[in-house]
């Protein structure tokens, strides 16, 4: 037997096996296998040299592309795939307002507000005459299902004062020759908390029985040119887009100069606030009669005004015809006039969470006033307040409304 030849064959079989065991095998996730010498494995990369050129340059492959490294000593490293990048989360959209629940004192507040003041119309009833009244005067009440008080806010009402004698106005904002009693009232909101609350007027409404509604945010912007300059431009009722909340509490833009051809011209821009902040334990009036002077007139023509906000009234109430001194009372189901209110508020200026408080008002009782139409009719209700109840300066026990038949 040729032992030398046999040894060479065995050695020839053993030597290649040794050479194959002395290299690292890098397997990529796409299935490629590389014969390499791994020199470094970091958190994000694998660094190696080619097995066929150990003195050559180093190469780097992203760790996310490597499935496994099988080392020359038989050890293995298997790498988990990199977690998929999460899509960017969209900003959280404001949630729909939830209904405000009544506070413990809510029922008592409604009961007290709805209490009939027997003395209010006593004198008028005693002087009843068989003649048609030309005006009516009445009081309002709150429906039993209303929320006047939640844990955060409380709603109350007060009579609006009449327009100033020097600057009388009507609903069109035009100069008026009379100083009329407006038979109007205001809604006042009290912040019961120790933090700032925000009222979103664009999502606060007065809703009429026929479905018509009034939104308390006025998106109109009015620019008034003051001075004798030419070419200054007056922009009345320029409509702007409804402003988003976006964490910014809008402010009144007063005294904004928009230029003109003369240095003596000044333009002032009036803009409503969409979001109104109420400080801790502070109050705000939802809306009241407020006008601006847009043109000064002469001695005979008078000034011209533009209304930029209005208080509340029941001028559209369909009150049955009454005789002078005739009195009628209604409940919330038989009343000839009702109004529903929705107020949206939040402790967050971004309004990511909000509450909606709802209440309804109705005409509770009425009495006929006056017997004939004459210029003095506009002050009849003024005088009636004092004559009928002894109350002056609108410090009334009840909220009084009224209008012509």
Helices and strands as residue ranges (DSSP letters): H 3-21, E 24-28, E 33-41, E 45-50, G 51-53, E 59-62, G 63-65, E 66-70, E 76-78, E 98-99, H 106-113, H 122-126, E 135-142, E 153-159, E 184-191, E 197-200, G 201-203, E 205-208, E 213-215, E 220-226, E 235-239, E 266-271, E 275-278, E 283-285, E 290-295, E 304-309, E 312-313, E 327-329, E 338-346, E 355-369, G 375-379, H 380-389, E 400-404
